[in-house]
Amino acid sequence: MAFMAPLFSELVLDAGEATAGAGMISNIYHHFEQPLQKFAVDEIGKLTANYSKSHPGGMVDQAIVSTNYYRGLKTKTNRQVRKLSR
């Protein structure tokens, strides 16, 4: 059994190294997550806009038009403003 001690110690050290590496990768991912998401959304938006412009009246163009229409209805509603009595 004494010959197994170095093997077990190597396994423990390897597991520790793997855990530390996974923690570093996780921290790096969380650090760059927000900028990467913003970049991806911007690029996808540009590609969608270009496709919509080159295919007017298509399904993508109609989806964008209807989305903008319904968003406009939501923001232009006349909401009653509650007056504060001071």
HELIX and SHEET records of a PDB file:
HELIX    1   1 ALA A    2  MET A    4  5                                   3    
HELIX    2   2 ALA A    5  SER A   54  1                                  50    
HELIX    3   3 MET A   59  THR A   75  1                                  17    
END                                                                             
